Amino acid sequence: MSEHNPNDPNWVDDAKAEISGMAKDGMSHPSTKPVLAGAAIGALAGALLPVVSLPLGLVAGAGFAFYNRIKK
């Protein structure tokens, strides 16, 4: 993948391709496990912190891990 540039619309295409690959390949895709780990960490943080709810933490953790995977 190319270097992430927020002004470049290709990062949206990279994200779509990554999500599609994760959906097709499941757990064998290299991004699936890190994104699931990020979701678990976010959910744990959401459960422990009074300001953040569990679902919000889960989504934020998964989103952060996914963003880190596609920005490479």
VMD Tcl script that builds the backbone (N, CA, C; Angstrom):
set m [mol new atoms 216]
animate dup $m
set s [atomselect $m all]
$s set {name element resname resid chain x y z} {
  {N N MET 1 A 0.817 -1.183 0.000}
  {CA C MET 1 A 0.000 0.000 0.000}
  {C C MET 1 A 0.860 1.246 0.000}
  {N N SER 2 A 0.295 2.329 -0.417}
  {CA C SER 2 A 1.029 3.576 -0.495}
  {C C SER 2 A 1.050 4.274 0.860}
  {N N GLU 3 A 1.936 5.259 0.960}
  {CA C GLU 3 A 2.012 6.061 2.179}
  {C C GLU 3 A 0.701 6.825 2.348}
  {N N HIS 4 A 0.186 6.869 3.563}
  {CA C HIS 4 A -1.100 7.515 3.842}
  {C C HIS 4 A -0.976 9.028 3.709}
  {N N ASN 5 A -1.871 9.608 2.949}
  {CA C ASN 5 A -1.955 11.056 2.806}
  {C C ASN 5 A -3.422 11.425 2.940}
  {N N PRO 6 A -3.805 12.160 3.994}
  {CA C PRO 6 A -5.219 12.469 4.198}
  {C C PRO 6 A -5.849 13.269 3.069}
  {N N ASN 7 A -5.044 13.965 2.267}
  {CA C ASN 7 A -5.586 14.724 1.150}
  {C C ASN 7 A -5.741 13.881 -0.100}
  {N N ASP 8 A -5.221 12.685 -0.091}
  {CA C ASP 8 A -5.271 11.788 -1.237}
  {C C ASP 8 A -6.485 10.859 -1.099}
  {N N PRO 9 A -7.415 10.881 -2.043}
  {CA C PRO 9 A -8.607 10.038 -1.920}
  {C C PRO 9 A -8.325 8.542 -2.054}
  {N N ASN 10 A -7.091 8.161 -2.417}
  {CA C ASN 10 A -6.776 6.745 -2.557}
  {C C ASN 10 A -6.814 5.994 -1.240}
  {N N TRP 11 A -6.684 6.685 -0.106}
  {CA C TRP 11 A -6.737 5.982 1.176}
  {C C TRP 11 A -8.131 5.387 1.396}
  {N N VAL 12 A -9.152 6.001 0.819}
  {CA C VAL 12 A -10.497 5.435 0.911}
  {C C VAL 12 A -10.548 4.122 0.133}
  {N N ASP 13 A -9.929 4.110 -1.037}
  {CA C ASP 13 A -9.866 2.878 -1.816}
  {C C ASP 13 A -9.061 1.809 -1.086}
  {N N ASP 14 A -7.972 2.226 -0.417}
  {CA C ASP 14 A -7.187 1.277 0.375}
  {C C ASP 14 A -8.025 0.684 1.499}
  {N N ALA 15 A -8.808 1.533 2.159}
  {CA C ALA 15 A -9.661 1.047 3.254}
  {C C ALA 15 A -10.715 0.075 2.725}
  {N N LYS 16 A -11.324 0.397 1.597}
  {CA C LYS 16 A -12.321 -0.498 1.012}
  {C C LYS 16 A -11.704 -1.840 0.647}
  {N N ALA 17 A -10.520 -1.802 0.053}
  {CA C ALA 17 A -9.840 -3.043 -0.331}
  {C C ALA 17 A -9.474 -3.865 0.907}
  {N N GLU 18 A -9.052 -3.197 1.957}
  {CA C GLU 18 A -8.671 -3.896 3.189}
  {C C GLU 18 A -9.891 -4.543 3.845}
  {N N ILE 19 A -10.990 -3.822 3.913}
  {CA C ILE 19 A -12.216 -4.372 4.498}
  {C C ILE 19 A -12.718 -5.540 3.662}
  {N N SER 20 A -12.671 -5.396 2.353}
  {CA C SER 20 A -13.094 -6.477 1.467}
  {C C SER 20 A -12.214 -7.710 1.663}
  {N N GLY 21 A -10.917 -7.501 1.759}
  {CA C GLY 21 A -10.004 -8.623 1.985}
  {C C GLY 21 A -10.245 -9.290 3.320}
  {N N MET 22 A -10.515 -8.503 4.346}
  {CA C MET 22 A -10.799 -9.067 5.662}
  {C C MET 22 A -12.097 -9.869 5.640}
  {N N ALA 23 A -13.088 -9.385 4.900}
  {CA C ALA 23 A -14.362 -10.108 4.808}
  {C C ALA 23 A -14.204 -11.420 4.041}
  {N N LYS 24 A -13.392 -11.397 2.986}
  {CA C LYS 24 A -13.205 -12.606 2.172}
  {C C LYS 24 A -12.332 -13.648 2.869}
  {N N ASP 25 A -11.210 -13.192 3.439}
  {CA C ASP 25 A -10.224 -14.119 3.985}
  {C C ASP 25 A -10.455 -14.463 5.452}
  {N N GLY 26 A -11.267 -13.693 6.130}
  {CA C GLY 26 A -11.549 -13.976 7.535}
  {C C GLY 26 A -10.304 -13.867 8.398}
  {N N MET 27 A -10.103 -14.848 9.267}
  {CA C MET 27 A -8.992 -14.825 10.209}
  {C C MET 27 A -7.637 -15.018 9.536}
  {N N SER 28 A -7.605 -15.481 8.307}
  {CA C SER 28 A -6.321 -15.655 7.633}
  {C C SER 28 A -5.784 -14.356 7.033}
  {N N HIS 29 A -6.590 -13.318 6.995}
  {CA C HIS 29 A -6.135 -12.022 6.486}
  {C C HIS 29 A -5.217 -11.377 7.532}
  {N N PRO 30 A -4.116 -10.769 7.113}
  {CA C PRO 30 A -3.161 -10.212 8.076}
  {C C PRO 30 A -3.695 -9.051 8.920}
  {N N SER 31 A -4.754 -8.402 8.519}
  {CA C SER 31 A -5.288 -7.282 9.291}
  {C C SER 31 A -6.370 -7.690 10.289}
  {N N THR 32 A -6.927 -8.864 10.134}
  {CA C THR 32 A -8.061 -9.247 10.973}
  {C C THR 32 A -7.688 -9.337 12.442}
  {N N LYS 33 A -6.634 -10.040 12.762}
  {CA C LYS 33 A -6.259 -10.233 14.164}
  {C C LYS 33 A -5.869 -8.925 14.855}
  {N N PRO 34 A -5.072 -8.051 14.232}
  {CA C PRO 34 A -4.775 -6.778 14.906}
  {C C PRO 34 A -6.017 -5.903 15.128}
  {N N VAL 35 A -6.944 -5.924 14.181}
  {CA C VAL 35 A -8.160 -5.121 14.338}
  {C C VAL 35 A -9.038 -5.704 15.446}
  {N N LEU 36 A -9.124 -7.021 15.520}
  {CA C LEU 36 A -9.886 -7.649 16.607}
  {C C LEU 36 A -9.224 -7.406 17.959}
  {N N ALA 37 A -7.899 -7.422 17.989}
  {CA C ALA 37 A -7.189 -7.125 19.236}
  {C C ALA 37 A -7.446 -5.676 19.662}
  {N N GLY 38 A -7.438 -4.758 18.706}
  {CA C GLY 38 A -7.752 -3.368 19.013}
  {C C GLY 38 A -9.168 -3.214 19.534}
  {N N ALA 39 A -10.094 -3.968 18.956}
  {CA C ALA 39 A -11.482 -3.930 19.425}
  {C C ALA 39 A -11.579 -4.444 20.859}
  {N N ALA 40 A -10.852 -5.513 21.161}
  {CA C ALA 40 A -10.879 -6.070 22.519}
  {C C ALA 40 A -10.278 -5.093 23.522}
  {N N ILE 41 A -9.179 -4.460 23.172}
  {CA C ILE 41 A -8.548 -3.479 24.065}
  {C C ILE 41 A -9.479 -2.285 24.273}
  {N N GLY 42 A -10.109 -1.831 23.203}
  {CA C GLY 42 A -11.055 -0.724 23.324}
  {C C GLY 42 A -12.264 -1.085 24.170}
  {N N ALA 43 A -12.766 -2.311 24.008}
  {CA C ALA 43 A -13.905 -2.751 24.816}
  {C C ALA 43 A -13.526 -2.839 26.289}
  {N N LEU 44 A -12.323 -3.324 26.562}
  {CA C LEU 44 A -11.853 -3.390 27.949}
  {C C LEU 44 A -11.727 -1.993 28.541}
  {N N ALA 45 A -11.170 -1.073 27.764}
  {CA C ALA 45 A -11.071 0.311 28.234}
  {C C ALA 45 A -12.459 0.902 28.457}
  {N N GLY 46 A -13.391 0.579 27.567}
  {CA C GLY 46 A -14.760 1.074 27.720}
  {C C GLY 46 A -15.442 0.522 28.957}
  {N N ALA 47 A -15.108 -0.712 29.312}
  {CA C ALA 47 A -15.692 -1.315 30.506}
  {C C ALA 47 A -15.091 -0.720 31.775}
  {N N LEU 48 A -13.826 -0.328 31.729}
  {CA C LEU 48 A -13.146 0.170 32.922}
  {C C LEU 48 A -13.324 1.666 33.144}
  {N N LEU 49 A -13.441 2.423 32.068}
  {CA C LEU 49 A -13.553 3.874 32.198}
  {C C LEU 49 A -15.015 4.295 32.310}
  {N N PRO 50 A -15.322 5.156 33.257}
  {CA C PRO 50 A -16.724 5.536 33.459}
  {C C PRO 50 A -17.295 6.417 32.346}
  {N N VAL 51 A -16.459 7.121 31.610}
  {CA C VAL 51 A -16.937 8.053 30.591}
  {C C VAL 51 A -17.242 7.332 29.278}
  {N N VAL 52 A -16.534 6.228 29.016}
  {CA C VAL 52 A -16.645 5.516 27.749}
  {C C VAL 52 A -17.456 4.237 27.960}
  {N N SER 53 A -18.407 3.976 27.078}
  {CA C SER 53 A -19.179 2.741 27.184}
  {C C SER 53 A -18.458 1.617 26.455}
  {N N LEU 54 A -18.840 0.393 26.732}
  {CA C LEU 54 A -18.224 -0.775 26.118}
  {C C LEU 54 A -18.338 -0.756 24.593}
  {N N PRO 55 A -19.524 -0.521 24.009}
  {CA C PRO 55 A -19.606 -0.493 22.540}
  {C C PRO 55 A -18.782 0.631 21.912}
  {N N LEU 56 A -18.767 1.776 22.543}
  {CA C LEU 56 A -17.981 2.896 22.017}
  {C C LEU 56 A -16.490 2.571 22.065}
  {N N GLY 57 A -16.042 1.972 23.150}
  {CA C GLY 57 A -14.646 1.565 23.265}
  {C C GLY 57 A -14.282 0.526 22.221}
  {N N LEU 58 A -15.182 -0.426 21.990}
  {CA C LEU 58 A -14.952 -1.474 21.000}
  {C C LEU 58 A -14.781 -0.869 19.607}
  {N N VAL 59 A -15.679 0.006 19.236}
  {CA C VAL 59 A -15.626 0.637 17.914}
  {C C VAL 59 A -14.386 1.525 17.790}
  {N N ALA 60 A -14.086 2.281 18.831}
  {CA C ALA 60 A -12.914 3.162 18.787}
  {C C ALA 60 A -11.629 2.349 18.688}
  {N N GLY 61 A -11.523 1.275 19.444}
  {CA C GLY 61 A -10.329 0.433 19.394}
  {C C GLY 61 A -10.153 -0.227 18.042}
  {N N ALA 62 A -11.241 -0.752 17.489}
  {CA C ALA 62 A -11.169 -1.378 16.169}
  {C C ALA 62 A -10.837 -0.345 15.101}
  {N N GLY 63 A -11.435 0.829 15.195}
  {CA C GLY 63 A -11.158 1.891 14.224}
  {C C GLY 63 A -9.720 2.359 14.271}
  {N N PHE 64 A -9.184 2.493 15.476}
  {CA C PHE 64 A -7.797 2.918 15.621}
  {C C PHE 64 A -6.842 1.868 15.047}
  {N N ALA 65 A -7.092 0.605 15.359}
  {CA C ALA 65 A -6.235 -0.468 14.833}
  {C C ALA 65 A -6.344 -0.549 13.311}
  {N N PHE 66 A -7.544 -0.408 12.789}
  {CA C PHE 66 A -7.734 -0.453 11.331}
  {C C PHE 66 A -7.027 0.719 10.667}
  {N N TYR 67 A -7.151 1.888 11.233}
  {CA C TYR 67 A -6.478 3.065 10.678}
  {C C TYR 67 A -4.956 2.860 10.654}
  {N N ASN 68 A -4.428 2.304 11.718}
  {CA C ASN 68 A -2.994 2.048 11.760}
  {C C ASN 68 A -2.574 1.027 10.713}
  {N N ARG 69 A -3.436 0.095 10.348}
  {CA C ARG 69 A -3.117 -0.893 9.326}
  {C C ARG 69 A -3.124 -0.273 7.930}
  {N N ILE 70 A -4.059 0.617 7.634}
  {CA C ILE 70 A -4.147 1.150 6.264}
  {C C ILE 70 A -3.248 2.336 6.022}
  {N N LYS 71 A -2.733 2.979 7.064}
  {CA C LYS 71 A -1.904 4.166 6.837}
  {C C LYS 71 A -0.493 3.826 6.410}
  {N N LYS 72 A -0.111 2.563 6.442}
  {CA C LYS 72 A 1.247 2.149 6.062}
  {C C LYS 72 A 1.516 2.393 4.618}
}
mol reanalyze $m
mol bondsrecalc $m
mol representation Tube
mol addrep $m
